[in-house]
Amino acid sequence: MATEILTEIPPVVHKAMTRIGDIATLPEVTVKIINLVEDPRSTARDLHEVIKTDPALSARLLKVVNSAFYGLPGQVATVDRAIVLLGLSTVKNIAIAASIGRLFTGARLSESYTARDVWRHSVGVAVLSRQLYKHAFPGQPDADEAFLAGLIHDLGLLVERQAFPDELVQVIDRATTSGESFCDIEEEVLGANHQQFGSALAGKWKFPPRLRTILGYHHGVDVLAPEHRPMTNLIHVADIAVAQAEIGFPLTADRSVAVEELLPSLNISAELFAEIREALPDYVESAEATLTE
């Protein structure tokens, strides 16, 4: 039986959900898109009718679809064409990605890091997860879900920043100097870690259980039932690799882990991984420019 998400939610997580203000709700159109795509009765026309009500989102969606990151043949001029080419699920994931960048702005996390550093790290994990997925699961359709999962895996840090900013500074400062596990420090200082805060926010946003699982367990893959490990493990590996590359905010992942020892779990060779990792900075720059307003 699969491990349930956050079977025992710490009281501090409930408390945080009452304190997070603007980030507690996604844009209405994004919520509609999620609900629509999760409904098996929905059609491409239904999705187009929702997206066209938000011209800004439509424009950003087309910007992403036409970016070098997707590499589609020819320019895609309309949302309905994008839906036909990419499918409902992929368009949903792009729409979510295009709408959450606004959350990674504002005050500093600490003296050394800003929310934009978390965004850059998240974009890096998203890009690497998508590339690894294509090789780890060839022919499977969820590469863009891997991208989205990587992009949102550290949402819990935004909850902590808004609900407990002073405590988060303590956690970051201690993690910077002590070498202790970031999650262990969070649990000591806050009473919960960013995985739990992130999964709770994803639940509030009505994200699918599979995404909430990734947010809740990307540092604890081994406790999951085997059928729930592959995508979570993929994000786990990408997270460590991006942190080791010092892209954005690097503190939450265990940078002492030898990533090469994790590659057999993805059926990816060290040589292929080295090629993908070498191209990572260029991919991140392209994706960040495309997704950032």
C-alpha positions as CSV (number, residue, x, y, z in Angstrom):
1,M,0.0,0.0,0.0
2,A,1.3,3.5,-0.9
3,T,2.5,5.8,1.8
4,E,-0.2,8.5,2.2
5,I,0.9,12.1,1.8
6,L,1.6,13.7,5.2
7,T,-0.2,11.1,7.2
8,E,0.5,13.2,10.3
9,I,0.5,16.9,9.5
10,P,2.5,18.8,12.2
11,P,0.5,21.7,13.8
12,V,3.0,24.2,12.5
13,V,2.0,23.3,8.9
14,H,-1.7,24.0,9.7
15,K,-0.6,27.3,11.3
16,A,1.5,28.2,8.2
17,M,-1.5,27.7,5.9
18,T,-3.3,30.5,7.7
19,R,-0.4,32.9,7.4
20,I,0.6,32.7,3.8
21,G,-1.8,35.3,2.3
22,D,-1.3,35.8,-1.5
23,I,0.4,32.6,-2.2
24,A,-2.4,30.6,-0.7
25,T,-4.4,30.8,-3.9
26,L,-3.4,30.2,-7.5
27,P,-4.8,32.5,-10.2
28,E,-8.4,31.4,-10.9
29,V,-7.7,30.5,-14.5
30,T,-4.9,28.2,-13.4
31,V,-7.2,26.4,-11.0
32,K,-9.7,26.0,-13.7
33,I,-7.1,24.5,-16.1
34,I,-6.0,22.0,-13.4
35,N,-9.5,20.9,-12.7
36,L,-10.4,20.7,-16.4
37,V,-7.4,18.6,-17.4
38,E,-7.8,16.2,-14.4
39,D,-11.4,15.6,-15.7
40,P,-11.2,12.7,-18.3
41,R,-14.3,14.1,-20.0
42,S,-12.6,17.3,-21.0
43,T,-11.6,18.2,-24.5
44,A,-9.1,20.4,-26.2
45,R,-11.9,22.9,-27.0
46,D,-12.8,23.1,-23.2
47,L,-9.1,23.9,-22.4
48,H,-8.9,26.6,-25.1
49,E,-12.1,28.2,-23.9
50,V,-10.6,28.6,-20.4
51,I,-7.1,29.8,-21.6
52,K,-8.5,32.4,-24.0
53,T,-10.2,34.3,-21.1
54,D,-6.7,35.3,-19.9
55,P,-4.8,37.1,-22.7
56,A,-1.6,37.4,-20.6
57,L,-1.5,33.7,-19.9
58,S,-2.3,33.0,-23.6
59,A,0.7,35.1,-24.6
60,R,3.0,33.5,-22.1
61,L,1.9,30.0,-23.1
62,L,2.7,30.8,-26.8
63,K,6.1,32.2,-25.7
64,V,6.9,29.0,-23.9
65,V,5.7,26.7,-26.7
66,N,7.7,28.7,-29.3
67,S,10.9,28.8,-27.2
68,A,14.0,26.9,-28.2
69,F,13.3,24.8,-25.1
70,Y,10.5,23.0,-27.0
71,G,12.0,23.1,-30.4
72,L,8.7,22.6,-32.3
73,P,8.9,22.9,-36.1
74,G,7.6,26.3,-37.2
75,Q,6.0,29.0,-35.1
76,V,2.8,28.1,-33.2
77,A,0.5,31.1,-33.6
78,T,-2.6,30.1,-31.7
79,V,-3.4,28.4,-28.4
80,D,-5.7,25.8,-30.0
81,R,-2.8,24.8,-32.2
82,A,-0.5,24.5,-29.2
83,I,-3.1,22.3,-27.5
84,V,-3.3,20.0,-30.6
85,L,0.5,19.7,-30.9
86,L,1.3,19.2,-27.2
87,G,-1.9,17.7,-25.6
88,L,-4.0,18.8,-22.7
89,S,-1.7,17.6,-19.9
90,T,1.5,19.3,-21.3
91,V,-0.4,22.6,-21.8
92,K,-1.7,22.4,-18.3
93,N,1.9,22.0,-16.9
94,I,3.1,24.9,-19.0
95,A,0.3,27.1,-17.8
96,I,1.0,26.3,-14.2
97,A,4.7,26.9,-14.7
98,A,4.0,30.2,-16.5
99,S,1.7,31.4,-13.6
100,I,3.9,30.6,-10.5
101,G,7.0,32.6,-11.3
102,R,5.4,35.6,-9.7
103,L,5.6,33.8,-6.4
104,F,9.4,33.8,-6.4
105,T,9.8,37.5,-5.9
106,G,9.8,39.9,-3.0
107,A,11.9,40.1,0.2
108,R,15.2,38.3,0.7
109,L,15.2,34.8,2.3
110,S,18.3,35.7,4.2
111,E,21.4,37.9,4.0
112,S,22.8,35.6,1.3
113,Y,19.8,34.4,-0.7
114,T,16.7,35.7,-2.4
115,A,13.5,34.1,-3.6
116,R,14.8,34.5,-7.1
117,D,17.7,32.2,-6.1
118,V,15.1,29.5,-5.2
119,W,13.5,30.2,-8.6
120,R,16.7,29.7,-10.5
121,H,17.5,26.5,-8.6
122,S,13.9,25.3,-9.3
123,V,14.2,26.1,-13.0
124,G,17.5,24.1,-13.0
125,V,15.8,21.1,-11.4
126,A,12.9,21.4,-13.8
127,V,15.1,21.5,-16.9
128,L,17.4,18.6,-15.7
129,S,14.4,16.5,-14.7
130,R,12.9,16.9,-18.1
131,Q,16.1,15.9,-19.8
132,L,16.7,12.9,-17.5
133,Y,13.1,11.7,-17.9
134,K,13.4,11.5,-21.7
135,H,16.3,9.1,-21.3
136,A,15.2,7.3,-18.1
137,F,11.7,6.6,-19.5
138,P,12.0,6.7,-23.3
139,G,8.7,6.9,-25.1
140,Q,6.7,7.8,-22.0
141,P,4.5,10.9,-22.1
142,D,5.3,12.6,-18.8
143,A,8.5,14.6,-19.5
144,D,6.6,17.9,-19.0
145,E,5.2,16.6,-15.7
146,A,8.8,16.0,-14.6
147,F,9.5,19.6,-15.6
148,L,6.6,20.9,-13.5
149,A,7.5,18.7,-10.6
150,G,11.1,20.0,-10.6
151,L,9.9,23.5,-10.9
152,I,7.6,23.3,-7.8
153,H,9.6,20.8,-5.6
154,D,10.8,23.5,-3.2
155,L,7.5,25.5,-2.9
156,G,7.7,24.9,0.8
157,L,10.5,27.4,1.1
158,L,8.1,30.1,0.0
159,V,5.6,29.1,2.7
160,E,8.4,29.3,5.3
161,R,9.5,32.7,4.0
162,Q,6.0,34.1,4.3
163,A,4.9,32.4,7.5
164,F,8.1,32.2,9.5
165,P,10.7,34.6,7.9
166,D,12.9,35.0,11.0
167,E,13.0,31.3,11.6
168,L,13.9,30.7,8.0
169,V,16.9,33.0,8.3
170,Q,18.1,31.0,11.2
171,V,17.7,27.8,9.3
172,I,19.6,29.1,6.2
173,D,22.4,30.7,8.3
174,R,22.9,27.4,10.2
175,A,22.8,25.3,7.1
176,T,25.4,27.5,5.5
177,T,27.9,27.1,8.2
178,S,27.2,23.8,10.0
179,G,26.9,21.2,7.2
180,E,23.8,19.7,8.9
181,S,20.9,18.4,7.0
182,F,18.6,21.3,5.9
183,C,15.5,19.3,6.7
184,D,16.8,18.3,10.2
185,I,17.5,22.0,10.9
186,E,14.1,23.0,9.7
187,E,12.4,20.4,11.9
188,E,14.4,21.6,14.9
189,V,13.7,25.3,14.4
190,L,10.3,25.2,12.7
191,G,8.8,21.9,13.7
192,A,8.4,20.7,10.1
193,N,10.4,20.8,6.9
194,H,9.9,22.4,3.5
195,Q,8.6,19.1,2.1
196,Q,5.7,19.1,4.5
197,F,5.0,22.8,3.9
198,G,5.2,22.4,0.1
199,S,2.9,19.3,0.0
200,A,0.4,21.1,2.2
201,L,0.3,24.1,-0.2
202,A,0.0,21.8,-3.2
203,G,-3.0,20.2,-1.5
204,K,-4.5,23.6,-0.9
205,W,-4.0,24.3,-4.6
206,K,-5.8,21.0,-5.4
207,F,-2.7,19.6,-7.2
208,P,-2.9,15.9,-8.1
209,P,-1.7,13.5,-5.4
210,R,1.3,12.4,-7.6
211,L,2.7,16.0,-7.5
212,R,2.0,16.4,-3.8
213,T,3.9,13.1,-3.2
214,I,7.0,14.5,-5.0
215,L,6.9,17.7,-3.0
216,G,6.4,15.8,0.2
217,Y,9.1,13.1,-0.3
218,H,11.8,14.3,-2.7
219,H,14.3,14.0,0.2
220,G,12.8,10.7,1.5
221,V,12.2,8.6,-1.6
222,D,12.9,5.3,0.3
223,V,9.7,5.6,2.5
224,L,7.4,5.5,-0.6
225,A,5.8,2.4,-2.1
226,P,7.8,1.2,-5.1
227,E,5.2,2.4,-7.6
228,H,5.5,6.0,-6.4
229,R,9.3,6.2,-6.4
230,P,10.4,6.6,-10.1
231,M,9.3,10.2,-10.6
232,T,10.2,11.3,-7.0
233,N,13.6,9.7,-7.4
234,L,14.2,11.5,-10.6
235,I,13.5,14.8,-8.9
236,H,15.7,13.8,-6.0
237,V,18.7,13.1,-8.4
238,A,18.1,16.3,-10.3
239,D,17.9,18.3,-7.1
240,I,21.2,17.1,-5.9
241,A,22.9,17.6,-9.2
242,V,21.7,21.2,-9.6
243,A,22.7,22.0,-6.0
244,Q,26.2,20.6,-6.7
245,A,26.4,22.8,-9.7
246,E,25.7,25.8,-7.4
247,I,22.7,26.9,-9.6
248,G,20.5,29.2,-7.4
249,F,19.7,28.1,-3.9
250,P,21.8,25.0,-3.2
251,L,21.2,24.3,0.5
252,T,18.2,21.9,0.7
253,A,19.9,19.0,-1.2
254,D,22.6,16.8,0.2
255,R,25.6,17.9,-1.9
256,S,27.9,15.3,-0.4
257,V,26.1,12.5,-2.3
258,A,27.9,11.1,-5.4
259,V,25.3,11.5,-8.1
260,E,26.9,8.9,-10.3
261,E,26.0,6.3,-7.7
262,L,22.3,7.2,-8.1
263,L,22.3,7.0,-11.9
264,P,21.7,3.2,-12.1
265,S,18.2,3.8,-10.5
266,L,17.4,5.9,-13.6
267,N,19.1,3.5,-16.1
268,I,21.3,6.4,-17.2
269,S,25.0,6.1,-17.8
270,A,27.6,8.4,-16.3
271,E,28.7,9.4,-19.8
272,L,25.2,10.4,-20.8
273,F,24.7,12.2,-17.5
274,A,27.9,14.2,-18.0
275,E,26.8,15.3,-21.4
276,I,23.4,16.5,-20.1
277,R,25.0,18.2,-17.1
278,E,27.5,20.1,-19.3
279,A,24.6,21.6,-21.3
280,L,22.6,22.5,-18.2
281,P,23.6,26.1,-17.7
282,D,22.5,27.0,-21.3
283,Y,19.2,25.1,-20.8
284,V,18.6,27.0,-17.5
285,E,19.3,30.4,-19.0
286,S,16.9,29.7,-21.9
287,A,14.1,28.3,-19.7
288,E,14.5,31.1,-17.1
289,A,14.2,33.7,-19.7
290,T,11.1,32.1,-21.2
291,L,9.3,31.5,-17.9
292,T,10.2,34.8,-16.1
293,E,8.0,37.8,-16.6
